């Protein structure tokens, strides 16, 4: 009886120790997961996931041409639309989009721009409040871009103090960077965010609020002359109109401005 009682106590102590070890491991995992999320206002390498697959680099001609801006796929009736800064599309006929670009690889293919929708206040006078454009892409291997990577919804009414996540490609970096922070209104038509190291090449980067496109890096001073401070034109009615026209043209096959 004493031997059996001791055996039961030993087994019970073992189970308690195992349970405590399991709880400790779970708590450690939670701490590690929390530590893996960068603090607000800190720029880090973006992980490869379904959301960052919708963000890509714009190249001149092909992968050998060097990437110079960033764009992202947005939902549309034609399933073939990207959003970027208007100043990124000065030569759309030679511009290609590479979603999910990383370390020289194009995991979802290389997509040719076929049409661009910009506001006349940009094409006529480069108004920084109109530094937003939508571009359609030619199908690739019989598929549209949204069928391959999905697309972000467009939110033209994000609040002034929205928390934004930016994902973009500096021209000297071969993988996307990301930063999240609260935003402020620099003017009634321009939004501002403090994030370090968003250098040249991040123009056109999506500003995401709760998973929806609420802006693109651009606008005032082309998006900012300091790497640590970036701007986006407030989307509003102008961008919403562009988006609706671009989406309608893509759906009916109408050629754009290219």
Buried (B, 14 or more C-beta within 10 A) or exposed (E): EEEEEEEEEEEEEEEEEEEEEEEEEEEEEEEEEEEEEEEEBBBBEBEEEEBBBBBBBBBBBEBEEEBBBBBBBBBBBBBBBBBBBBBBBEEBEBBBBBBBBBEEEBBBBBBBBBBBBBBEBBBEEEBBBBBBBBBBBEBBEEEBBBEBBBBBEBBBEBEEEBBBBBBBBBBEBBBBBBBBBEBEEBBEBBBBBBBBBBBEBBBBBBBBBEEBBBBBBBBBEBBBEEBBBBBBBBBBEBBBEBBBBBBBBBBEEEEBEB
